[in-house]
Amino acid sequence: MVRHGARLFFAPFFALLTVFITATSFADTLVVSGTIYTADDANTQVEAVVIEDGRFTFVGDLATAQSTAGEDHRHISLGAATAYPGFIESHGHLSSLGEAITNLDLNGVDSYQTIVGMVADAAAKASPGQVIKGRGWHQSKWSKEPSVTVDGFPTHRSLSEVSPNNPVFLGHANGHTALVNQAAMDALNLTYNTPTPDGGVIVKDGKGDPTGILHENAIDLAYPLIALSTDSAKTAILAAQDHAFRWGITNFHDAGAGSTDIEAQRALDASGDLKLRVYTMVSAQDEALTDYWLARPPVIADDDSRLTIRSFKAVMDGALGSRTAWLHQPYTDDPGTSGVQTFDENRLVNIMNRSNAHGWQINTHAIGDKANTVVLDAIDRATLTQRDHRSRIEHSQHLLPSDIERFSTLGVIASIQAIHMSSDRPWAIDRLGKERIESGAYVWRDLLNAGVNIANGTDVPVEPINPIANFYASVARKTLKGLPDDGYEIGQKLSRHETLKSMTLWNAYAAFEEAEVGSISVGKRADMTVTDQNLMTVDETKILATKPVMTIVGGEIVYQAM
């Protein structure tokens, strides 16, 4: 650190940012200058902002910013870096992200045998009875099929051989399927005559014995093995918070929190350890929890809090990867099934009607076209349209073209995950066929043209939380390997400015928070994300090389690359 007159000069990280501090102490006023995109149509790009008491007090030119800030202020010069409103993760799973960081990471593993080897290594280090957990496998992305499969999925046999004394629970990347071994089934008393839960599937072999594969609500059978305590949930949330900050995420919509997660979130918020803004959706799968919260007004964050609890999450179907997404017509590659309905429509209507008493938002997972239709029908039947309900359909992934206009008419937000198109499109065409893919899958432009509000997230840990990859998928509509050259159904892509809004302001709107966050505007909370390259101008082929280098929440620097 070298003193230059009345200022202190800090060596810039990545040779990008320079921080000047006047006088001899850190001031409460912060000036950030450089290339700044605001996501505010009235003032889309500026060269400086002033932050005081956690909010933007000036947005405009540098000279006026410095004059407004006065002599006692900190000054961050962005240099070659670029700033935006804080990136908002509109659909993720907070404690699951924290767990995924510490458990076996099966994302990108290209064969079942490799997974078996990873479990064998973990079992050799584990104490007897310790549960081995992992997440991220996807059979459609393996380079070769296992030697034994049932309905296209592996069986537990190999896992049981390498881990006879340790229960194993391996969550599918989509979160709608799990694989357990024999030790786990023994601990759970899961046998050939275990009743299948409504909305679930226990896959069985030709002899009627469980293969270890559980779909949808059948995963709940394994809950005793994987349930978190409040303390372990707090640990997972703090790990997820740190990870989110490193990716430039300032606000996280937690899509389906149970009672333990909510208790942990509230404890962390009360202690001041929750620095990430969290917008929690209460899991509607838990009837008692739903009844408890519906009888109360939402919890809304204020200047002394980062936690908002004002919505519910229902799950109407599964996912394409496990052929449990609910379709109007059978799967192209498995005509024997049209997916699985996992939530009762009448119960959803009941929850929606009861939500009016305290103004709760109702968000429903729907991937298949039938699931989307049923959710739209439920919203139409309910009395939600008498208020600003902002109901969301989480994923809105495969739609009947005739349902797109209904999103707009009913005031429904399409909560998409652009990265799913990048990851899933190469094999999703096998599930749906060419006609359904082209007419109704990942139809972002059609939704926008119909006047539908869009939110854009990653569904972490189903996908990595990486907002840069999500940005690339939105504007390029290619895999992360840059394929195909011309993109998939390129007419449905988003522009860069639309993509920035879809990750900031539109996500804020989807949480009733557009007056507080989502754009860089005077009076809003000072959340900012800084990247080493300009996402709005860098060549498309270089977007994925972009890295977040600073994250600011409420004027506080919560992450800085060194």
C-alpha positions as CSV (number, residue, x, y, z in Angstrom):
1,M,0.0,0.0,0.0
2,V,1.5,3.3,-1.1
3,R,0.3,6.7,0.2
4,H,-0.3,9.3,-2.5
5,G,-0.9,12.6,-0.8
6,A,-4.3,12.5,0.9
7,R,-5.4,9.3,-0.8
8,L,-4.6,5.7,-0.2
9,F,-3.9,3.6,-3.4
10,F,-4.6,-0.1,-3.4
11,A,-3.1,-2.3,-6.1
12,P,-5.9,-3.3,-8.4
13,F,-7.0,-6.9,-8.6
14,F,-6.8,-8.3,-12.1
15,A,-5.4,-4.9,-13.0
16,L,-9.0,-3.8,-13.3
17,L,-10.2,-1.9,-10.2
18,T,-8.6,0.9,-8.4
19,V,-9.9,2.0,-5.0
20,F,-9.2,5.5,-3.7
21,I,-10.0,6.4,-0.1
22,T,-9.9,10.0,0.9
23,A,-8.6,11.2,4.4
24,T,-7.4,8.5,6.8
25,S,-10.5,6.4,7.4
26,F,-13.1,4.6,5.4
27,A,-16.0,6.9,4.6
28,D,-19.7,5.9,4.5
29,T,-20.1,7.3,1.0
30,L,-19.0,5.2,-2.0
31,V,-18.5,6.4,-5.6
32,V,-18.2,3.7,-8.3
33,S,-17.1,4.9,-11.7
34,G,-16.6,3.3,-15.1
35,T,-18.8,1.5,-17.5
36,I,-22.1,0.9,-15.7
37,Y,-25.2,-0.6,-17.2
38,T,-28.3,0.2,-15.1
39,A,-31.2,-1.9,-16.6
40,D,-33.2,1.3,-16.3
41,D,-34.7,2.3,-19.7
42,A,-34.6,6.0,-18.7
43,N,-30.9,6.0,-18.2
44,T,-29.4,2.7,-19.6
45,Q,-25.7,3.4,-19.2
46,V,-23.8,5.8,-16.9
47,E,-20.3,6.5,-15.7
48,A,-20.7,6.9,-12.0
49,V,-23.0,6.2,-9.0
50,V,-23.0,7.4,-5.4
51,I,-23.9,5.1,-2.6
52,E,-24.9,6.2,0.9
53,D,-26.5,4.3,3.6
54,G,-26.8,1.2,1.4
55,R,-28.7,3.0,-1.4
56,F,-28.0,4.8,-4.7
57,T,-28.2,8.5,-4.1
58,F,-26.9,9.6,-7.5
59,V,-26.7,7.9,-10.9
60,G,-25.0,9.8,-13.8
61,D,-21.7,11.4,-14.7
62,L,-18.5,11.2,-12.7
63,A,-18.0,14.9,-12.2
64,T,-21.4,15.4,-10.6
65,A,-21.0,12.2,-8.6
66,Q,-17.8,13.4,-7.0
67,S,-19.3,16.8,-6.3
68,T,-22.4,15.2,-4.8
69,A,-20.3,12.8,-2.7
70,G,-18.1,15.5,-1.2
71,E,-14.5,15.1,0.0
72,D,-14.9,12.2,2.4
73,H,-15.7,9.2,0.2
74,R,-14.4,6.0,-1.2
75,H,-13.9,5.8,-4.9
76,I,-13.8,2.6,-6.9
77,S,-12.7,3.1,-10.5
78,L,-13.7,0.1,-12.6
79,G,-11.0,0.4,-15.2
80,A,-11.6,-2.3,-17.8
81,A,-14.3,-4.0,-15.7
82,T,-18.0,-3.4,-16.1
83,A,-20.8,-3.1,-13.5
84,Y,-24.5,-4.0,-13.6
85,P,-27.3,-4.2,-11.1
86,G,-26.7,-7.1,-8.8
87,F,-27.5,-10.4,-10.5
88,I,-30.6,-12.1,-9.1
89,E,-31.0,-15.9,-9.0
90,S,-34.7,-16.3,-9.7
91,H,-35.0,-20.0,-9.1
92,G,-32.5,-22.0,-7.1
93,H,-32.4,-24.2,-4.0
94,L,-30.3,-22.6,-1.3
95,S,-29.5,-25.3,1.2
96,S,-29.2,-27.9,-1.6
97,L,-26.6,-25.7,-3.2
98,G,-24.7,-25.7,0.1
99,E,-24.9,-29.4,0.3
100,A,-23.9,-29.9,-3.3
101,I,-20.7,-28.0,-2.5
102,T,-19.7,-30.4,0.2
103,N,-21.2,-33.7,-1.1
104,L,-20.1,-35.8,-4.2
105,D,-20.4,-33.5,-7.2
106,L,-21.7,-35.7,-10.0
107,N,-22.2,-32.9,-12.6
108,G,-20.3,-33.6,-15.7
109,V,-19.4,-37.2,-14.8
110,D,-19.6,-39.1,-18.1
111,S,-20.3,-42.7,-16.9
112,Y,-22.1,-44.7,-14.2
113,Q,-18.9,-46.6,-13.6
114,T,-17.1,-43.4,-12.7
115,I,-19.8,-42.6,-10.2
116,V,-19.5,-46.1,-8.7
117,G,-15.7,-45.5,-8.3
118,M,-16.4,-42.1,-6.6
119,V,-18.8,-43.8,-4.2
120,A,-16.2,-46.6,-3.5
121,D,-13.6,-44.0,-2.6
122,A,-16.1,-42.2,-0.3
123,A,-17.2,-45.5,1.4
124,A,-13.5,-46.4,2.1
125,K,-13.2,-43.1,4.1
126,A,-16.6,-43.1,5.8
127,S,-17.5,-44.5,9.1
128,P,-20.0,-47.5,9.2
129,G,-23.5,-46.3,8.7
130,Q,-22.5,-42.8,7.5
131,V,-24.7,-41.8,4.6
132,I,-22.9,-41.0,1.4
133,K,-24.7,-38.3,-0.6
134,G,-24.1,-36.9,-4.0
135,R,-26.0,-35.0,-6.7
136,G,-25.8,-34.1,-10.4
137,W,-25.8,-37.3,-12.4
138,H,-27.7,-37.5,-15.6
139,Q,-28.0,-40.7,-17.6
140,S,-28.7,-38.9,-20.9
141,K,-25.3,-37.2,-20.7
142,W,-23.2,-40.4,-20.1
143,S,-20.9,-41.5,-22.9
144,K,-22.2,-45.1,-22.6
145,E,-25.0,-46.9,-20.9
146,P,-24.5,-49.0,-17.8
147,S,-24.4,-52.8,-18.4
148,V,-27.7,-53.2,-16.6
149,T,-30.6,-50.7,-16.9
150,V,-34.3,-50.7,-16.2
151,D,-36.4,-48.1,-18.0
152,G,-33.2,-46.5,-19.1
153,F,-31.8,-46.0,-15.6
154,P,-29.0,-47.8,-13.7
155,T,-29.8,-50.2,-10.9
156,H,-28.3,-50.1,-7.4
157,R,-26.3,-53.3,-7.8
158,S,-22.8,-51.8,-8.4
159,L,-23.3,-49.2,-5.7
160,S,-24.4,-51.9,-3.2
161,E,-21.3,-53.9,-4.0
162,V,-18.8,-51.0,-3.3
163,S,-20.7,-49.6,-0.3
164,P,-22.3,-52.5,1.6
165,N,-22.2,-50.8,5.0
166,N,-23.0,-47.2,4.0
167,P,-26.3,-46.0,2.7
168,V,-25.9,-44.1,-0.6
169,F,-28.3,-41.4,-1.9
170,L,-27.4,-39.9,-5.3
171,G,-29.7,-37.2,-6.5
172,H,-30.3,-36.8,-10.2
173,A,-29.3,-33.4,-11.8
174,N,-33.0,-32.5,-12.3
175,G,-33.9,-33.0,-8.6
176,H,-36.8,-35.3,-9.5
177,T,-35.0,-38.7,-9.4
178,A,-32.7,-40.4,-6.9
179,L,-30.7,-43.6,-6.8
180,V,-30.2,-45.4,-3.5
181,N,-28.3,-48.6,-2.7
182,Q,-29.3,-51.7,-0.8
183,A,-27.9,-50.4,2.5
184,A,-30.2,-47.3,2.1
185,M,-33.2,-49.5,1.2
186,D,-32.6,-51.7,4.2
187,A,-32.4,-48.6,6.5
188,L,-35.6,-47.3,5.0
189,N,-37.3,-50.7,5.0
190,L,-37.9,-50.2,1.3
191,T,-38.9,-53.6,-0.3
192,Y,-40.8,-55.1,-3.1
193,N,-44.1,-54.5,-1.3
194,T,-43.5,-50.9,-0.2
195,P,-46.6,-48.9,-1.3
196,T,-45.8,-46.3,-4.0
197,P,-46.7,-42.8,-2.8
198,D,-49.2,-40.8,-4.9
199,G,-47.4,-38.8,-7.5
200,G,-44.3,-41.0,-7.2
201,V,-42.6,-44.0,-8.9
202,I,-40.6,-46.8,-7.4
203,V,-38.9,-48.4,-10.3
204,K,-38.8,-52.2,-10.1
205,D,-37.1,-54.9,-12.1
206,G,-38.7,-57.9,-13.8
207,K,-38.9,-59.8,-10.5
208,G,-40.7,-56.9,-8.8
209,D,-37.7,-55.8,-6.7
210,P,-36.8,-52.1,-6.3
211,T,-33.9,-51.1,-8.6
212,G,-32.9,-48.2,-6.3
213,I,-34.4,-45.6,-8.6
214,L,-37.1,-43.3,-7.1
215,H,-39.0,-40.7,-9.1
216,E,-40.9,-37.7,-7.8
217,N,-42.8,-38.1,-4.6
218,A,-41.2,-41.5,-4.0
219,I,-38.0,-39.7,-3.2
220,D,-39.7,-38.6,0.1
221,L,-39.3,-42.2,1.2
222,A,-35.6,-41.5,1.6
223,Y,-36.1,-38.3,3.6
224,P,-35.0,-39.9,7.0
225,L,-31.6,-40.5,5.4
226,I,-31.0,-37.0,4.0
227,A,-32.9,-34.7,6.2
228,L,-31.0,-31.7,7.5
229,S,-31.1,-30.4,11.1
230,T,-31.4,-26.7,11.6
231,D,-27.7,-26.4,12.4
232,S,-26.6,-28.3,9.3
233,A,-29.0,-26.3,7.2
234,K,-27.4,-23.1,8.5
235,T,-24.0,-24.4,7.6
236,A,-25.3,-25.3,4.1
237,I,-26.9,-21.9,3.6
238,L,-23.7,-20.0,4.6
239,A,-21.7,-22.2,2.2
240,A,-24.2,-21.4,-0.6
241,Q,-24.1,-17.7,0.3
242,D,-20.4,-17.6,-0.1
243,H,-20.6,-19.4,-3.4
244,A,-23.4,-17.1,-4.7
245,F,-21.3,-14.0,-3.9
246,R,-18.4,-15.4,-5.9
247,W,-20.6,-15.6,-8.9
248,G,-22.0,-12.1,-8.5
249,I,-25.4,-13.1,-7.1
250,T,-26.8,-10.6,-4.7
251,N,-30.4,-11.9,-4.4
252,F,-31.6,-15.6,-4.3
253,H,-35.1,-16.9,-4.8
254,D,-35.2,-20.1,-2.9
255,A,-37.7,-22.3,-4.7
256,G,-39.3,-24.5,-2.2
257,A,-38.1,-24.3,1.4
258,G,-39.2,-26.7,4.1
259,S,-39.7,-25.9,7.8
260,T,-36.0,-26.7,8.7
261,D,-34.7,-24.4,5.9
262,I,-37.0,-21.6,6.9
263,E,-36.0,-21.9,10.6
264,A,-32.3,-21.8,9.6
265,Q,-32.9,-18.8,7.3
266,R,-34.7,-16.9,10.0
267,A,-32.0,-17.6,12.5
268,L,-29.2,-16.5,10.2
269,D,-31.2,-13.3,9.3
270,A,-31.7,-12.5,13.0
271,S,-28.0,-12.9,13.8
272,G,-27.0,-10.7,10.9
273,D,-25.1,-13.6,9.2
274,L,-27.4,-13.6,6.2
275,K,-25.9,-11.1,3.9
276,L,-27.5,-12.5,0.7
277,R,-31.0,-11.2,-0.1
278,V,-33.2,-14.3,0.1
279,Y,-36.7,-14.5,-1.3
280,T,-38.2,-17.7,0.0
281,M,-41.0,-19.9,-1.5
282,V,-42.6,-22.1,1.2
283,S,-42.9,-25.7,0.0
284,A,-46.6,-26.3,-0.7
285,Q,-45.8,-30.1,-0.7
286,D,-45.9,-29.9,3.1
287,E,-49.6,-29.4,4.0
288,A,-49.1,-28.5,7.6
289,L,-46.4,-25.9,6.7
290,T,-48.7,-24.5,4.0
291,D,-51.6,-24.1,6.4
292,Y,-49.3,-22.4,9.0
293,W,-48.1,-19.7,6.6
294,L,-51.3,-19.1,4.8
295,A,-52.9,-18.1,8.0
296,R,-50.2,-15.4,8.5
297,P,-49.0,-12.3,6.6
298,P,-45.8,-12.6,4.6
299,V,-42.4,-11.7,6.1
300,I,-40.9,-8.7,4.1
301,A,-37.3,-7.7,4.4
302,D,-36.5,-4.1,5.6
303,D,-33.3,-2.1,6.2
304,D,-32.3,-4.5,9.0
305,S,-33.2,-7.7,7.3
306,R,-32.3,-9.7,4.2
307,L,-35.0,-12.4,4.3
308,T,-38.4,-12.2,2.6
309,I,-41.0,-15.0,2.9
310,R,-44.0,-14.2,0.7
311,S,-44.6,-17.0,-1.7
312,F,-45.4,-20.7,-2.0
313,K,-43.9,-23.3,-4.4
314,A,-46.1,-26.2,-5.6
315,V,-44.7,-29.0,-7.9
316,M,-47.2,-30.1,-10.6
317,D,-44.9,-32.5,-12.5
318,G,-41.4,-33.9,-12.9
319,A,-38.7,-33.4,-15.5
320,L,-37.9,-34.3,-19.1
321,G,-34.7,-36.2,-18.1
322,S,-36.7,-38.8,-16.1
323,R,-39.7,-38.7,-18.4
324,T,-41.8,-37.5,-15.5
325,A,-42.7,-34.1,-17.0
326,W,-46.4,-34.2,-17.6
327,L,-47.3,-34.1,-21.4
328,H,-50.5,-34.0,-23.3
329,Q,-49.2,-36.7,-25.6
330,P,-46.8,-39.6,-24.9
331,Y,-43.1,-39.2,-25.0
332,T,-41.6,-39.7,-28.5
333,D,-38.9,-42.0,-27.2
334,D,-41.2,-43.9,-24.7
335,P,-44.8,-44.0,-26.0
336,G,-45.8,-45.9,-22.9
337,T,-45.8,-42.8,-20.7
338,S,-46.9,-39.2,-20.7
339,G,-45.2,-38.3,-17.4
340,V,-46.4,-37.9,-13.8
341,Q,-48.8,-35.5,-12.1
342,T,-47.4,-34.7,-8.7
343,F,-49.9,-32.2,-7.3
344,D,-53.6,-32.1,-7.1
345,E,-55.2,-29.3,-9.1
346,N,-58.1,-28.8,-6.7
347,R,-55.7,-28.4,-3.8
348,L,-53.7,-25.9,-5.9
349,V,-56.9,-23.9,-6.5
350,N,-57.7,-24.0,-2.8
351,I,-54.2,-22.7,-1.9
352,M,-54.6,-19.9,-4.5
353,N,-58.0,-18.8,-3.1
354,R,-56.7,-18.9,0.5
355,S,-53.6,-16.9,-0.6
356,N,-55.8,-13.8,-1.1
357,A,-56.3,-13.2,2.6
358,H,-52.7,-12.1,3.1
359,G,-51.5,-11.5,-0.4
360,W,-49.3,-14.5,-0.9
361,Q,-47.7,-15.3,-4.2
362,I,-48.2,-18.8,-5.6
363,N,-45.5,-20.3,-7.8
364,T,-45.9,-23.7,-9.5
365,H,-43.3,-26.0,-11.0
366,A,-44.5,-27.1,-14.5
367,I,-42.2,-28.4,-17.2
368,G,-44.5,-30.4,-19.5
369,D,-47.2,-28.9,-21.7
370,K,-50.0,-30.7,-19.8
371,A,-48.7,-29.5,-16.4
372,N,-48.5,-25.9,-17.7
373,T,-52.1,-26.2,-19.0
374,V,-53.4,-27.5,-15.7
375,V,-51.6,-24.7,-13.7
376,L,-53.1,-22.1,-16.1
377,D,-56.5,-23.7,-15.6
378,A,-56.1,-23.5,-11.9
379,I,-55.2,-19.8,-12.0
380,D,-58.2,-19.2,-14.2
381,R,-60.5,-21.0,-11.8
382,A,-59.1,-19.2,-8.7
383,T,-59.9,-15.6,-7.8
384,L,-56.3,-14.4,-8.1
385,T,-56.9,-12.0,-11.0
386,Q,-58.7,-9.6,-8.6
387,R,-55.3,-8.6,-7.2
388,D,-51.7,-8.1,-8.3
389,H,-51.0,-11.8,-7.8
390,R,-47.9,-12.2,-10.1
391,S,-48.3,-16.0,-10.1
392,R,-45.3,-17.7,-11.5
393,I,-45.0,-20.9,-13.5
394,E,-41.5,-22.2,-12.6
395,H,-39.7,-23.5,-15.7
396,S,-42.5,-22.9,-18.3
397,Q,-40.3,-25.1,-20.4
398,H,-42.6,-26.9,-22.8
399,L,-45.9,-25.2,-23.8
400,L,-48.8,-25.6,-26.1
401,P,-48.6,-22.6,-28.5
402,S,-52.3,-21.9,-27.6
403,D,-51.3,-21.5,-23.9
404,I,-48.7,-18.7,-24.5
405,E,-51.4,-16.0,-24.8
406,R,-53.0,-17.3,-21.6
407,F,-49.9,-16.4,-19.6
408,S,-50.4,-12.8,-20.6
409,T,-54.2,-12.8,-20.2
410,L,-53.9,-14.3,-16.7
411,G,-50.9,-12.2,-15.6
412,V,-48.7,-15.1,-15.1
413,I,-44.9,-14.8,-15.0
414,A,-42.8,-17.3,-17.0
415,S,-39.9,-18.2,-14.7
416,I,-37.4,-19.7,-17.2
417,Q,-33.9,-21.1,-16.8
418,A,-32.1,-20.4,-20.1
419,I,-29.3,-22.7,-19.2
420,H,-31.7,-25.7,-19.3
421,M,-32.0,-25.1,-23.0
422,S,-28.2,-25.2,-23.4
423,S,-27.8,-28.4,-21.3
424,D,-31.0,-30.3,-22.3
425,R,-31.8,-29.3,-25.9
426,P,-29.4,-31.9,-27.5
427,W,-31.3,-34.8,-26.0
428,A,-34.7,-33.1,-25.2
429,I,-35.6,-33.5,-28.9
430,D,-35.6,-37.3,-28.4
431,R,-38.2,-36.9,-25.6
432,L,-40.5,-34.5,-27.5
433,G,-39.8,-34.9,-31.1
434,K,-38.9,-32.2,-33.7
435,E,-42.4,-30.7,-34.0
436,R,-43.0,-30.2,-30.3
437,I,-39.5,-28.9,-29.7
438,E,-39.8,-26.3,-32.4
439,S,-43.4,-25.2,-31.6
440,G,-43.4,-25.1,-27.9
441,A,-40.1,-25.7,-26.1
442,Y,-37.9,-22.9,-24.7
443,V,-40.1,-20.3,-26.5
444,W,-38.8,-17.2,-24.8
445,R,-39.3,-14.8,-27.8
446,D,-42.9,-16.0,-28.3
447,L,-43.6,-15.3,-24.6
448,L,-42.1,-11.8,-24.8
449,N,-44.0,-11.0,-28.0
450,A,-47.2,-12.0,-26.2
451,G,-46.5,-9.5,-23.4
452,V,-45.5,-12.1,-20.8
453,N,-43.2,-11.1,-18.0
454,I,-40.1,-13.4,-17.8
455,A,-37.8,-14.2,-15.0
456,N,-34.5,-16.0,-15.7
457,G,-32.5,-18.2,-13.3
458,T,-30.4,-21.4,-13.2
459,D,-32.2,-23.9,-11.0
460,V,-29.0,-24.4,-9.1
461,P,-27.8,-27.0,-8.1
462,V,-29.6,-28.7,-11.0
463,E,-27.3,-26.5,-13.1
464,P,-24.3,-24.6,-11.8
465,I,-25.2,-21.1,-10.4
466,N,-23.0,-19.5,-13.1
467,P,-24.9,-16.4,-14.4
468,I,-22.4,-16.0,-17.2
469,A,-23.4,-19.4,-18.7
470,N,-27.0,-18.4,-18.3
471,F,-26.4,-15.1,-20.1
472,Y,-24.6,-17.0,-22.9
473,A,-27.5,-19.5,-23.2
474,S,-30.0,-16.7,-23.4
475,V,-28.3,-14.8,-26.2
476,A,-26.6,-17.6,-28.2
477,R,-29.0,-20.6,-27.7
478,K,-26.1,-22.9,-28.0
479,T,-24.5,-25.5,-25.7
480,L,-21.6,-24.4,-23.6
481,K,-19.4,-26.0,-26.3
482,G,-20.8,-23.5,-28.8
483,L,-22.9,-25.9,-30.7
484,P,-24.7,-25.9,-33.0
485,D,-23.0,-23.1,-35.0
486,D,-26.3,-21.3,-35.7
487,G,-27.9,-22.1,-32.4
488,Y,-31.1,-24.0,-31.5
489,E,-34.3,-22.4,-32.7
490,I,-32.4,-19.1,-32.9
491,G,-35.6,-17.0,-33.4
492,Q,-36.4,-17.5,-29.8
493,K,-33.2,-16.0,-28.4
494,L,-33.1,-12.9,-26.2
495,S,-31.1,-9.7,-26.9
496,R,-28.3,-8.8,-24.5
497,H,-30.2,-6.0,-23.0
498,E,-33.3,-8.2,-22.5
499,T,-31.0,-10.9,-21.0
500,L,-29.6,-8.4,-18.5
501,K,-33.1,-7.3,-17.5
502,S,-34.2,-10.9,-17.2
503,M,-31.4,-11.5,-14.7
504,T,-32.0,-8.3,-12.7
505,L,-35.1,-6.1,-13.0
506,W,-37.4,-8.7,-14.3
507,N,-36.4,-11.1,-11.6
508,A,-37.0,-8.3,-9.0
509,Y,-40.5,-7.8,-10.5
510,A,-41.1,-11.5,-10.1
511,A,-40.6,-11.1,-6.4
512,F,-42.5,-7.8,-6.0
513,E,-39.1,-6.1,-5.4
514,E,-38.7,-3.9,-8.4
515,A,-39.1,-0.7,-6.4
516,E,-36.1,-1.8,-4.2
517,V,-33.7,-3.7,-6.3
518,G,-33.1,-4.9,-9.9
519,S,-31.8,-1.7,-11.5
520,I,-29.3,1.0,-10.7
521,S,-31.6,3.9,-9.9
522,V,-31.7,6.6,-7.3
523,G,-33.3,5.4,-4.1
524,K,-32.9,1.7,-4.8
525,R,-30.7,-0.6,-2.7
526,A,-27.1,-0.5,-3.8
527,D,-26.6,-4.0,-5.2
528,M,-24.0,-4.3,-8.0
529,T,-22.2,-7.1,-9.8
530,V,-18.8,-6.3,-11.6
531,T,-17.3,-8.5,-14.3
532,D,-13.9,-8.4,-15.9
533,Q,-15.3,-8.2,-19.4
534,N,-18.3,-6.2,-20.8
535,L,-21.1,-8.7,-21.3
536,M,-23.0,-6.3,-23.4
537,T,-20.3,-5.8,-26.0
538,V,-17.7,-8.7,-25.8
539,D,-17.7,-11.1,-28.8
540,E,-20.2,-13.9,-28.3
541,T,-17.4,-16.5,-28.4
542,K,-15.7,-14.8,-25.4
543,I,-18.8,-14.4,-23.2
544,L,-18.1,-17.7,-21.3
545,A,-14.6,-16.5,-20.4
546,T,-16.1,-13.6,-18.4
547,K,-15.6,-13.7,-14.6
548,P,-17.3,-11.8,-11.7
549,V,-14.7,-9.8,-9.8
550,M,-16.7,-7.9,-7.3
551,T,-20.1,-8.2,-5.6
552,I,-21.7,-5.4,-3.7
553,V,-24.9,-5.8,-1.5
554,G,-26.4,-2.8,0.1
555,G,-23.2,-0.8,-0.5
556,E,-21.1,-3.5,1.2
557,I,-18.4,-5.3,-0.8
558,V,-19.2,-8.9,0.0
559,Y,-16.8,-10.5,-2.6
560,Q,-13.7,-9.2,-4.3
561,A,-11.4,-11.3,-6.5
562,M,-7.8,-11.2,-5.4
